[in-house]
């Protein structure tokens, strides 16, 4: 997908957490499909709550509003930005809170190059 060290680290942490969950489920003797799904759902909810808390800690209100606006129009892109911010925060590279201007520049940096079309008439 992307190849940045932060993304790789985040993916590695996710895989490790999923492996731990699988091991816990195996130790419980595979109590059934429903219990397995519930445990997975609970783990996803905890991860989502941790992500939201981390974003709230490292973003100002203006930056959070801007990210929410992006979430409404481009949810995949917003998810990518959130993952990048969480990875930066976890690695300790975010010293200060990100304000709206910094969020604008970050969004501009991460936005894929738009393709423009020039139509010439003959």
Secondary structure, 3 states (H helix, E strand, C coil): CCCCHHHHHHHHHHHHHHHHHHHHHHHCCCCCHHHHHHHHHHHHHHHHHHHHHHHHHHECHHHHHHHHHHHHHCHHHHHHHHHHHHHHHHCCCCCCCECHHHHHHHHHHHCCCCCCCCCCCC
